[in-house]
C-alpha cells in the first residue's frame, strides 16, 4: 500500500510537559493511587481527631450539671426562641449536643433526652466524673 502524502500521520501523545519555570515533568509520573491514599489517610486522621475532641473537650463540660444541659436542650428543641432575653451561652453549649448525639428521625423527644443523658453519663463515668 502506497503512502499518501495528503493523509496525515497520527501524532503521538506527548510524553512530557514543560512547566513555566523550565522544569520538565513526565506525564506518566502522575500516580493517582498515592493521591487517593493521601486523601484517605487525611479523612481518617480528621475523623479520629474529631472523635478525640468530642470525648476529651466537648463532652466533659456536661458532666458538671447534666440536668441543666438536658433542660436547655429540651428548650432548644421545643421552643422557637428558648433564650428570650436571658444569656445565650448555656443554650449554645447545650445545642452542641444536637451534633454530638444526633436525634434519630421520628424519635420522640423524651426518648432522645434519655439517650443523650445516657451518653453524657457514659462519657462522664469513663472520665471519672459523676
N, C-alpha and C positions, 0 to 999 in steps of 0.2 A: 504494500500500500504506500503510495507516494504521500509525502507530507505536503500539505497545502500551506503556503505562506500566509494565506488570509485567515486561517484558523488559529486563534491564539492558543498558546500552550498554557495548561493550567499552572497557576503560580503556586509555589509552596508557601505554606503559612510561615510567618516569621518565627524564629526561634529565640529571639532576644529583643529587648526593648531598651532604648537609650533614654535614661532619665535626664531631666533638665540640669542636674549637677554633673553630668558627664559619666555617671556610673551606668554600666550596662548590666541588666538583670535578665537572666534566662527565664523564659516563660514557663518552662517546666519546673521551676523551683517552688511554685505555689503548692503548699501541702494543706489541703482542706482538713485533713484529719487532725493536724496539730491545732488548727483554729477551733475545731469542734471540741477537742479535749480541753483547751484553754477556757472556752466559754462554759463547758460543763463543770469544770473544777471551780470556776468563779461562782456559778449558781449554787453549787454545793457549799462552798465557803460562806456565801451570803446567807443561805438557809441556816447553816449551823450557828452563825453569829446572831441571827435574829432569835433563834431558839434560846441561846445562852442569855441574850439581853432580856428576853421575856422572863426567864426563870430568875435571873440574878438581879435585875434592876427594876423591871416593871411590876412584877407580882409582889415583891416584899412590901411595897408601900400599902398594900391592902391588908397586911397581917395585923397592923395596929388596931384597926377598927373595921372589921369586915361587915358588921351590921350597917354601919353608916354608908359604906361603899355600896352595899346592896340597896339601901334605901334611895340613895342618889340615882343608882342605875334604874330602879323601878320608876322613879320620877321622870328620868330622861326618856324612857320608853313610852310611858303613858301620858305625859303632858306635853303640849306644844312648846311652852316656854317654862321649863321647870325651875330655872334660877330666879326668874322675875327680877326684882331689884337687889337680890342678895348677891354675894360673891360667886363668881362663876368657876373659880379654880377647882373646888371639890367636884363639881359636875364634870369638868373636863377630865379630871383624873379618873372618875368613875366611868366616863364614856369610853375610855381606853379598853375597858373590859369587853365592850362590844366587839373589839378587834382581836383581843387576846383569847376570848372564848366566844366565838360567833354563835349566834342564835340559829337554830335549825329552822327550816321552813315549816310554817304552821305549828311551831312549838308553843304551847301555852306559856304565858308569862310566868306563872308560879313554877312550872317545871324548869324553865330556863333559869330562874333565880336560884332554885335548888341546885341545879347543875353548876352554876357559877360559884355558889357557896362551897360546894364540894371541891371544885377546882382550887379555890382560894385556900381551903383547909388543907388540901394535899400539898400545895406549894409551901404553906407555912409550916406544916409538920416536917417536910423534908429539909427545911432550913433551920429547924429548931425553934420555930415560933409557936404561938398558941399556948 
